[in-house]
Amino acid sequence: MRRRTTLRRVSRVATTAFAVLALAAAAPGAAHALPPTAPPTAPPTPSGSDEDLPDGWRLTGEGSGKALVWASPEPVPMGDARVEFYSGDKLLGRPAATQDGRSFRLPLDGTRVGPPKKLRVLAGGRRLDEAGAGRESTAPRTASPVALPPANAVDPGKPGRYRTVRGEYTLKSVRLPGYPEPVEMRADVVGPADAPGKRPLALFLHGRHYTCYAGDQANGDWPCKPGMKPIPSQDGYQRAQKLLASQGYVTVSIAANGINGQDHLAEDAGAQARSSLVRLHLGHWGDWAQKPADAPAAVRAVAPADLSRVLLVGHSRGGEGVNRAALDSLYAPPADQDGYHGPVRWKIRGNVLIGPTIFGQNPVPDVPSATILPGCDGDVSDLQGEIYADGTRRVGGGTALHSALYMVGANHNFFNSEWTPGQAKAPAEDDFHADGDDPVCSPGKKTRLTAKQQQAAGATYIAAAARLFVAGDDRVRPLLDGSNRRAPSADPARVLSHAVGARRTEAFLPDSTATVKGARLCAQVSPDAARSCLPPDAAGASPHFAGWEISPEPGRDAVAMRWTRPGTPARLSPARPVSLADAKDVALRVIVPPNSKGTRLDVTLVDKAGHRAKLGTARVDGLPGSDRTASYWGREVRLPLTAQAKDVLDLKRVKTLELTPRSRSGRAWLVDAWGWRPGTPDVKPTALPRVDIGRLTVDEGDSGARTYHVPVRVSGEGSGQVRLFAPEPGSDEVRSRLVTVRPGGHDIDVPVEVRGDTRYNYDLAQDAFVKAVRGAVVGSHHGGVTARNDDPMPKLTLEPVADRVTEGKPLKWRLKIAEPVDVDISAGLTFLPVDRGTELSTLDVDPRWLTDEIGQSPRPGRALSKMVDGESLYLTLPAGKKSVDIRVPTIKDNAREPDESLKAQLSVYDQNWEPQPGPVITGTVVNRQ
């Protein structure tokens, strides 16, 4: 069914059109700047609102131009997770950031903010705003380590027999769609010098980190400014590369600073660009395989690569990038969005994903994967990488093994030595920032790994994935598939695993078609406490329940159990009986609360005829956790289908799974249950349709209404099912529907009406989102129609009101606009050294004004231009207003001194939140003593 939708306001960060603001100043040196769309850091006083917002929050603008702004006391470090605004558990949206990383702005377009006290700022599930800081942990003061599992028969962490050599290559930089600056083609190569024949290739891609450094300073610029050097993030996986090389793998770790410095411009946060970069490098390796003499010296120095056996390893956003590269290698992306247009001359046998993001929640289903989830991840704290396993269920052929590896005590950064203090050339830090003593993750705790321990464990499990996915050695599978085995080379790290796929057969997946008795079918993602699997006040989070673009999100369910005495079973019955005839065991993934011990559940199967067989008792312990960790994670437990059970049950028609608590009291959540048997089958990718949502940008026009359609491309083969989400503008409602898609079809249709006007405003957009459900894959999951504001910013002037005053009176200037607009205009006043005479100091101005408006202390006394961090006086011309006064209040000090002056430059913030220089003003304070 077709339906019309209206528009919502969005930041112009994602648009490509630039309007020009003319700044005419009374002072000489008029300048031109771009129109601002996002206020910079500002005092927390609410603007245009009677709501009592928490500290750091404010509302700006009026009507359709209303926006929610949060100002951080300190810059938010550059990382891989995206900053998000929430009201309770409801996602309000993802704000745009100022260049200094301190202020974040989200256009509302009628969206209800909700109770002010429920406002939260999260990044990867980690609380950023002041209200979430400094709270005491509710976990025990010390957490007990998980017991080490038995050792596996084969340890992939042991070095191999080959001698390794290292080199690097640099090729011509490349242009990628949507990225204004070229991206480097640089790589670090480590491989065997003496291995016979062609060797498998492992390609590493680092994540989003600072790009440039000089001394103890680092930033996210690209290209690097003079005097600064690129941070060599590609050099940070040497331990894993050397281990693989000694075992006969050619390894290459590629640089991606050029993407990290520009991916804020991309709607997908850089996933497609990273995929393009990976495949551009693979394309060169394909060329060199055909013409070895053309290869760089570093490539010629190692054994030749076999591109039919490729392993991709991605860290953080690099994980999402290699996932997309594997997807794009099987199902071609839209050519206009892609930076690689050559043939696919490689076969990706598996992916290793380390603390990865998955903003699109679109894992490639038919390429095996192993995802490392760092238990003390302070960046991608929600451990959303779990979706690389959970999100593949029912989507593809089901034979690819998708493993999740929970590494207790590992943080996000230390897998890369160039992000690790004491090892990195550039500034680096521990990303787990605990306010006070965290019982699990603070350095020195028994559960926390050191950097070297973490790197050893990471290298070992990367090698395990290589040995299983590429070499086909099934003896290492128990390290990855939930069989409760460990690799001694990773000791003392506790690495727990569970998996989906391989030789599992679908049995009990909770969904809305199933019947649940004695427990509750709960929503993994919902702001409604009555529906949500975890209550809003839960201490900690679950990787299984990581949020997406939409909340609530239909189609993601689990079974929640709670009991105060043993004996009452929870029953899950699918819509149709399931077959376990070929299974050896029943494998369940069960979550219990962190730090809990000894949860016991009797497991019983009931067939269609009512025959019952108890399989045994599952015993599950919780992971070490605190309210800062995502430790509600499913432990895999298996119970054998005994001969007695096979005699009693019709295993081709099993109707119900019963879980009966035997512990005195407790809670548990059933993620799913499968028929399991050992082995790793060959994976043959299924022919599937691929869906990509694009974005159409149009001029709004001066009058009338036009209807456009969200661009959707369906390619590939066959048919499949996706779920389409389209938010209703101006309301909290999101409509979703299941759609069957076919290549070349027009099954997804989202019409958008655009109305023209002659008033300056922000760009307007209607978004659509899509997620694979069954038999389809998704590339670009997010798109829509953007109506570009084509009306010029009215003329701004800056005039002196009182630029020569006596001590104790305020200096004043007036910023005026020719006619009111519907959006706030934001600017900053930066103090400069005066040309001559004595400069006004921090002791000459009102101390409260200095603290509240600029965040500086008066003492020690220093010239205004010498304040640390280049602090500015920020101001906003509110929507609907024609002027705003700029004030610098001075104080009378009764001291004999010469006249003092100030000099400052006004900057207006453009649509990328970057200050554009405006006029310079001066003022003088006269001493009358």
N, C-alpha and C positions, 0 to 999 in steps of 0.2 A: 504494500500500500504506500502510495506517495503521500508526502505531507510537506507542508511549508514550514519553514523555520525563520525566525528573525535573527537579530544580530546581537553579539555581545562585544564589549569593549576589551581590547587587548593592547599590551605594550607594543610599540613599534619596533622593538628589538628584532623581531623576526621578519620585518619587512625590508624591502630593498629601496624603497623610494625615499628621497631626502628632500624636504622642503627647506627653504632658507628664511631665516629670521634676520631682519635688518635692525641693527642696534644703532640708533642715532643718539649720541651723547652730547651733553652740553660741554663736557670736557673735550679737548682735542683728541684726535686718534680714534674716530668711529670705527667699529669693527663689525664683521658679519659672523653670525653663529647659527647653528642649527636648532630647531625648536625642541625644547625639552619634553620628555614624556615621563620621566621618572624622577621624583624628588630625591636629592641626596640626603645624607645624614642630617637629621633635624631634631629639635627638641621634641620630647614625647607629648607635648600638649596637643590634645585632639583639635582638629580643624573642622569646623562645620558639623559638629556632633556634640550631643549632650551626654553621650555614653561615657561612662567612667572606664576608659581603657587602661589596661595594665601599663606599667612603665615600659617605655620604648616603643609603644604603639601609637598610631594616630590615623585618623581618616582625613583624606584630602579631597578636594573637588566637590562638585555638586551634581545631582542628577545622574545622567549617564556617564559623566566624567569622574564619578566617585571612585576612590582607590584606598586600599589599606596599605599602610606603610609600617614597617618595623625597622628600628635603628639598633644595631648591635653596639654595645660598649667598646668592643674590640673587633678588628677585622676578622671576618670568617675565612680561615685558611682555604687556599685552593685545593680542591679534592675531587673525588669522583662522584660522590652522591650529589643529588640536586636538592636545593633548599625548597621547602614546601610549607605553606600556611595551612593550619588545621583549626577547625572549631570542634573541640573534643576529638572524636575519631573521624570526623568528616573532613575530607580534603577540600579546601577552598580553592587551591590552585598553586601554581609554581611562579613565584614573583621574579621579576628581573632585578639584577643587582647593579649598584653603582660600581665604578671602576675600583674604588678603594675597598670594596667588599664589606662595607659597614651598613649600608642601607638597602632595603629590599621593598619593592613596590608591586602590588597586585591590583589591577583594575577589577572592579566588582560587578559593574553592569547589573545592579539590582540583586545580586546574590546576598542573601541574609548572612550576616557575620555570626549571629547567634550571641549567647551570653558572653560579655567581654572576658570574664574570668576563665573561659574555656579556650581562649586563643592560645595557639602553640606554634612554634617554629621548629620543624624537624628537617634533618638531612640524613637520608638513609636510615630513618627511625631514631636518630640521636637528637635529643632535645637541645636546641641552641639558645632559646630565649631565656631571659633572666629568671622567669618564674620556675624554670626547670633546673636552674643551677644551684649547686650547694646543698641539695637535699641529702639527707642521710640515707644510706642504703638500707633496705629492709631485709637483705640477705644476712646469713650468719657472718660473723666477723672473719672467719676463715672457712674456706670451702675445701672439701676433701677431694683429692685427685681421683679420677676414674681409674679403676683397676686396669692394669695392662692386660690386654687379651693375649692368648697364646701366640707364639711365633708362627709365622707362615713357613711352609717348607722351602720356599724360594724367597730370597731377599733381593729385590731389585736395586737397593741402595748401595750395593757393593760395586766399586769401580771395576771396569772391564780391562781387557788386556791391551788395548790399543794406545799408542802414543798420540797425544793431542797437540794440535797447533792452533794458534789464534791469529787473526788478522781482521782488517776492516775494509769496507769499501764505501765510496761516496760517488753517486751518480748525479745526473742533472736533476734539479728539483722539478716537481710536477705541479700542474694546476688541477685542482679538484672542484667540482661543481659547488657553487655557493661559498667558496673560500677565496677572499680577495687576494691573499698572499700565497706565493708558491710554498709547497710543502717539501721538506728535505727528503732525499732518498739516500739514507745513510744506514749502515748496518755493521754489527759486530759478528764475526764468523769464528766459530770454534768447531773443529772437526778432527776426525782421525787421519793421521798422516800415512798410516801403513795398513789400513783395512782393505781387503780384497774386494774387487767388484764395485758395483754401484751400491750406495748406502742410503737408507731412509733419511728424510729431511725433517727436522723439527724447527719450526719458525716461532719465535717469541715476539709478542707485542706488549709493550708496557702500557700503563694506564695514564690517567690524567693527573699531572703533577705540575709543579712550577716548571717553567720553560727556560729561564735565563737566570744567571747569577753573577755576582762579583763580590768577593769577600764573603761577608755574612748577610748579604742582601740577595733576595730572590724575588722574581715576579713572574707573571703569566703573559708577558708580551711576546709577540712574534711579528716580524723578526726581532732578534735581540738588538737592543740599542747599543751604540758604540760604547766600548768599555766593558760590556757584559758578554758572557759566553753561554752557549747552550748547555743545559744540564744533561749529562750523558746518561739518561735513564736507560738507554739500550744496553749499557754495560753492566746493569745490576743483576743479571741472572747467570753470572759466570759459574757459580757452583753447580747449578743444574746443567748448564751447557757442557761443562767439563766432564761431569758424570756421564751424560748421554754420549758425548764424543768418545770417551774411553770404551763405551759399549758398542761403538760402531755407527753412531748417528752423526750426520752432518747437521750442525745447528747454526741458525742465523737469528740474531735479535735485532729488530729494526727500530729506528728512531721515529717518533711521532710528535715531536714538539710543535711542528707546524700545525697539526690538528688541535693539540691541546690549547694552543694560543688563540684558536679561532672557533672552536666548536660551540661557543655560546651563541654563535650566529645560526646554528643549525637546529632545525626543529627536532631532530632525532638525537641531539647531543653528540653527534659525530659518528654514529654507528656505521652509516653508509660510507663515509669518508675513510674510516679505518679499514673497512672491508676493501675499498678500492686500493688503499695503500698496500695491504697484505697481498692482494692479487697482482698488483704492479710488480712487487718484488718477485712473486712466484713466476710471473711472466718472464722476467729477466733470467731467472734460474732455468726456465724452459729453453730460452735462447742459448744459454751457456751450455746446456746439456747437448744441444745440437752442434754448437761451435765452441768447443772448450777453449780454443785459442783466444777468443774474444772476451773471456771472463777476466775479472779483476784478479790481481795476484793473490789476494786472500782466498778466493774461490779455487784457483788453480792449485793452491797449496794443500788442499784437503781432498779426500776421496771424492769421486764424482757422485752427484746426488741422483737418487731414484725418485722421480716425481710421481710415481704411482704409489708411493708409500710416504704420505705427508702427515705429520702431526702438527696441529696448531696449539700454541700455549698463549693464553691471554690473561693479563693481570688487570683487575678492576675494569675501567671502561675498555681496556684492551680485550677483556673477556667477551664483552658484547660485540667488539669489533671482529674477533675471529669467529664467533658464532655466525655473524652476518656474512663473513667471507665464505664459510662452509655452505650457508644457505645460497649465496649468490653463485657459488660454483656448481650447484645442482640445478638451481632455478634462476634464470637470468633476471637481473633487476632492470627497471626502466632505464633505457640508454641515457636519457637526459639527466638522470640522477647519479649516474655511475662515472667513475674516473678511469675504469679499465674497460677497454673495448677489444681486447685480443681474445684468442682461443683459450679454452680451459684445457691445459695440457698436464694436469695434475689430478690426483685423487686424494682427497682428505679422508684419512682413516679414523681420525678421532680428534677431539678437542679436550684440552685441559684448561679449566677456567679457575682463576685464583682470586677469591674475594670479588667476584665480578658484579657489575651492574647488569640489569636486564630491564631497562626502562620500557621496552616494547613488550615484554613478557611473550616473546616470540621465538622460543628455542627451535633449532632445526631438529626435527624428530628422528631422522634416519642417519645421523652421524653420531657414533658413540661419544660419550662425554664423561669426564670426571671433574666435579666441581669441588674445590677446596673452600670450606666455610670457616673463616678464622673466628674462633670463639670470642676474642677480644678486639674485634674489628671496630675501630673508632671512626671510620669513614663511612663505608657502606654497612652501617651498624645493624640494619634489619636483616642482613644476610639474604638479600633477595635472590642471590644466585641459586637458592634451592629450587627456583622455578625452572632451571635448566633440567631438572629431573621431573618435578611434579607437572610442569606444563607440557610435557610430551605425551602424557597418558591419553590414549585413544586418538591421537592426532595422526601418526604415521603408521608404518608397518608393525611397530612394536618389538622388533628383534634387536634394535640397537640398545646396548646397555647404557643407562644413564645413572651414574653414581654420584652421590653426595658424600663428602668426607668432612666431618666436623672435627676441626683441629683445636682441641682445648688449649687456651692460653696463647694463641697466636694473634697478633695484631694485623693491621692491613698493610703497613708500609714495609715491614722488615723482610718480606719475601724478595724485595729489591734492595740490594746492598747500596745502591745510589740514593735510596730514600731512608737510609739507616744512619743515625748519628754514630760517629766514630769510624764509619766505613766510607761514607759519601764524600765526594769532592765538594759538593755544594751544601748549603744549609739543609739540615734534615731533622726530623723530630719523630717521637713516638706518637702515633695518631690517637692512641687511647688516652684521652684526657679525663682523668678521674678527679673530681673535686673532693679531695680527702682520700680516705683509704677504701679502695674497692677490694672486697674479699677474694675476688677471682683474678682481676686483671692488673692490679697495681704491681709495678716491678718489685720483685723479691718474693711475691707470693708463690706458694708451692705449685699452684696451677698455672702460673705465668711462665711462658718460654722466654729464654734469652734470644737475641737476634741470631746467633750462630745455631742454636738448637732449632729455631724455626726454619732457617734456611736449609739445614740438613734434612729436616722432615719434608719440606717442600720439594727439594730435589729428589728425594726417595720416591715420593708419590707421583711426581711427574714421570720418573723412570718406570714406575709400575704401570701407569697408563700407556706409555709407549710400548712396553713389553706386551701388554694385552692387546691393545688396539692395532698396533702396527706389526709387531712380530708374531702375534697370534698365540702367545704362550699362556694357555689357560691356567697354568699353575699359579699365576699371580692374581687371578680373578678373586680369590677369597679376601684379598686386601681391599677390594673395591666394592664388592657386591653385598655387603651386609653379613658376611660369614664369620665375623668376629675374629679376625686374625690381624696380626700386626707385622710390620717390617722392622726387625731389630735395629737397622741402620737409622731409623727415625727416633729411637729412644733418646730421651725420656718422654717424647711427645706422645700424648694420647690422641690417636686418630681413629674415630669411629665412622663406620660406613653404613649406608643403606642404599638401595637402588631400585629402579624400575626397569622393565625391558628384559632383554636377553631371552632366556627360556621361560620366563614367567608367563602365566596365562591369567587374563583378567578374571577376577572373582567378585570382590566386594568393594566397589567404589561408591562412597556415599554421594548421593545426588537427590534431586527433588522427586525422581521417579521411584525411589526406594521407600520402603516402610521401616520406620524405626520405632521400637517399643522399649520401654524401660530406660531410655536415654533421650537425648535431644539431637535432632539434625540441626547443626549450627552453621552459620555463615562465616566463612573464613575472613571475609572483608565486609564489614557492616558497621555503621555508627550506632546501630540499635543494640543496646546492651542485652535485650531479651533475645536477639537473634545471633549476636556475635559469639564466636567460639571462645575468645578470651574477653573477660570483662574489661571495661575501660581503665579500671584502677589496678589491673594486673601488674605485678612487679616484674618487668621484663617483657619480652616479645617472642614471637615464633617466626622462624624463617618461612614456614609453610604458609603463613597468613600475611606475607608481605603485600602491601597495598600497590595498586596500579593507578591508572588515570581516574578511575570511577569508584565511588563508594556510595551505596552498597554495590557489590559486583555479583550478579547472578552466575550460577554455574560452578561456584567453588564452595564446597561443603565438606564437613567432617562430622563425626559423631562424638558428642560431648557426654561424658559420664561423670556423675558425682554421687557418692554414696556415704552414708554415715554408719552403716553396718553391712557386713558381708551377706551374700546370698541372693541378691536380686539381679537377675541377668539383664543385660542390654542385648537387644535382638536387632539385627540388620538383615532385611530381606530385599534383594534386588527385584526389579519389576518382573524379571523372568529368571527361572532357575539357571544356574551356571554349571559348567563342567569342570571337574578336577580330576578327570580320569587319567590324564597323562602326568599328573603332578607327583612328585616325591614327598614334598612338604607343603604346608600352608605357611606363607610368610606374611606377617602382619607388621605394619609400621604404627607404633603406639607412642604417643607423647604422654609423659607424666611431668609433674611440676619439677622445676630445678631443685636440686639438693635433696629431693625425696629419696627414700630408700625402701626397697622391699615391696613395691606394688605387685600383687599377685592376682592374675586373672585366669580362671578356668576357660578353656577354649573348646567349644562344642559346635559340631556341624549337624544340621537337620536337613534331610532330603525331602523331596516333594511328597513322599508317602508318609512323612512324619517320623521316619526312623532317625535315631539319634546316636551320635558317637562322640564321646569326649576324647579330644586329642591329647590333652595334658594341661599343664599350668604354665602360663607365661609369667616370667619374673622380670620386672623392668625397674631400673634405677634412673633417677633424674640426672641430668648433666650438672656440673658446677655452674652456678649462675648467680647473677645479681640483677637489680632493677636496671642496670645499664647494659645487659647482654641479651642476646636473642637465643635463649637456652631452652625454650619449649620446642624441642626437636624430636622427631620420630625415631625411636630406637627400633631396629628391625629384630624381630623374634620369629623363630621358626619352630613349628611343631610337626613331627612326621605323620604322614598318613599311614598308620600301621596296618598290618594285615587284618587285624581285628576290625579296624574302621572300614577297610575295603570290603570286608565280609558283610558288615551291617548296612552300609550306605550304598545307595545308587549314586555313584560319584559323577555320573553324567547329568544328574538332575538334583544338584544341591540347592536348597531353597533359602536357608537361613544360617547366619553366623551368630553364635551366642557367646558373649563375654560375661562371665560371672565373677564379680569381685570376691576375693577371699581375704583381702586385707581388711583391717578393722574399719577404716574410713579412707577416703581419698578421692582423687580426681584423675581422669585419663581421657584422652582423645584418640579415637581411631582415625588415622589418615586414610588407610586402605588396607586390603588384604588380597593376596595373590596365590595362585598355584605356582609352586617353585620346583625347578629341577636344575641340576648343575649343567655347566657348559656355556660356551659363548658361540652362538651361531654366526655364520657369515651374514653380513648385512647388505641387502640389496635395496637401495633407495626406491621408494614408491613414487610412481608418476603422480604428481599432485598439482592442483591449481595453486597459483601464487597470487595473493592480493596485495596491492600497494595503493594506499590512499595518498593522493597528491594535494597540492595547495594551488588554488587559482587566486591571483591577485588582480583586482579590477579597480578602476577609478570610480568613486562614488557618484560623480556627476553633480550637477547643480539642482536638479529637480526630477520629479517622477520616480517610478519604481521599476526595477528590472529584476528578473529571476535568473539566477545562475545555478550550476550544479557542481557539487563537490566532485573533483576528478577522481575516478577510480579505475585502476587497471587490473584486469584479471588475465593472467598468462598461464603457461604450463599445460597440463593435460588433466583430463578427467573432471570430476566434480567433487565438491566438498562443502563443508558447512562452517560458517563463521558467525560470530556474534557482533552485530553492529550497535554502537553506542552513539547517540547524538544528544548532547545536553540541550535542554530547553532554555533559551536565553531569558534572562530576567527572572529565573526561578531556580529552585533547588532540584527540580525534576530532571532526571536523565532517562530517556527512553531507549530501550534496547530491544532487539529482535534477532532471531536466528534467520540467517539467509543462506540459501544454497547457491553456490557460485560455480560458474563454468567459464573457461577461457573465452575471451571476446564478448562475454555477456554483459548485460546492464542490469544485473540483479540488485545491485546496491545503488539506490538513488536518493540523494539528499538535496532537495532544492533549497535555495537560499534567496531571499528577497533583499535587494539592496535599494535603499532610498537615498536620493540625492539631496544635498543642501548646500548652502553657501557660507556655513559657519565653521571656523577652524575647530578641529577636535582630534582625538586619536583615531588611528585606524580601527576598523570594526571587523570582527571575524566570527564566523560560525565554524566550529570544529566538529569533526567526526573521528571516531576511534573504532578499531576493529581488532578482534582476537580470534585465532583459529580454535575451532571446537572439534572437528573431526574431518580427516581426509583433506586438509588444506594447510598451506603455510602462509605466513604473513611477513612481508618485508617492511615497508613503511606503514606503521600502524596508526599514524596520526596525521591528519590533514584537514582541509576545509576550504572555505572561501573567505578571503580577506578583502574588505572594501577599503581602499586606500584613501585617506583624507587628501583631497586635492585642493583644499582652500589654504591660502597663505596665512602665516602668522601675522596678526596686526603689528604695526610698527611699535617698538619699544623705545622709550627715551629715559635717560637717567639725568636728573637735575639736582643741583645743590639746593638744600633748604637752609642749612646752617653749617657751612663748612669752615667758619672761623668763629670760635666761641671762647668764652672765659672758662677757667677751671670750674668744674662742678656742673657744667651744662653739657647736654649731649650734642655731638656732631650728628648732622642729619643729611640724608639724600633721599630723593623720591624716585622710585622706579615706576614708570607710567606706561600703560598700553593704550593704543588708540581706541580700541573697543573691546569690551569684555569677551572672554571665551569660556568654553564649558570645562576647561581643564586647568589644573594648576600649572603655573610656570615656575620652575625652580632654578635657582642660581646660587652662586657662592662668591664671597668676597675674600680674596687672598691678600694678605698683607705683604708689602714689599719694602725693602730698605728705602729710606727717604734719600732724595738727591743731595740735600745739604741740611745742616743744622742738626738739632737733637730730635731723635725719634720718640714718639709716644711709647711708653713701656707698659708692662702688665700691672705695674703699681699705680699707674695714672688712670686706670679705668675701673668701673664698678666691679668688685671682685665676684659678686653673685652673678652678674651678667657674664663675666668671663667664664665662670664655671658652668653655668646653665646653657649658654649659647654656643660656646666653643669647646667646652670640656677641658679647660686648662686651669691650673692653679696660679694665683698671682706670684707666688714665691717659688723659686728665687726670681727677683725682678729681672726682666730681660725685655728687649725691644719686641714689639708685636711681631715683627718679621722673623724673629728668632725662636718663636714657639716651636716645640718639637712636633714632628710628623707633618709639618706644613699645614697645620689646622686652619680651616677657613670658617668664616661666618656665613652660615647658610640661611637662605631666605626663600620664601614662597610667595608668589603673587597668586592669591586664591582665585579659583574659578569664579567668574561673575564679577570680580572686582576690577577697578580701573587703575589702581595704584597701590603701592605698599611703601612704607618708609623704612629706610635703613638707618639704624641708630647705633652709635658708639657712645655710651654714657661715660662721662669722665667724673673724677672726684677731685675735691679741693684738698691739697695737702699742706697749705700754709708754709711752704718752703720757697725760698727765693731761688728761682731757676729760670733759664731762658725759655722762650716760647718753644713748644714741642709740636711736632707734626706727624702725620701718618700719610702713607701712600698705599693704595690698594687697587687691585684689578678685579673687575667683575667678570665672571664666567657664567654662561648659560649652558645648562645641561642638554645635550642632544638626545636623540632617540636611543643611542647606545649607552646612555648615562655617562658619557664622557664630556668633560667641560670644554666648551668652545670659548676662546678668549674674547672678552669685550673691552669696554673702555677702562682707562685708568683714572681714578679719582684721588684727590688730595684734600687734606683738612688740617687746620691749625688750631692748637689750644694755647690761648694767651694767658700768661702769668701776670696778675694784676697786683702782686705784692709790691 
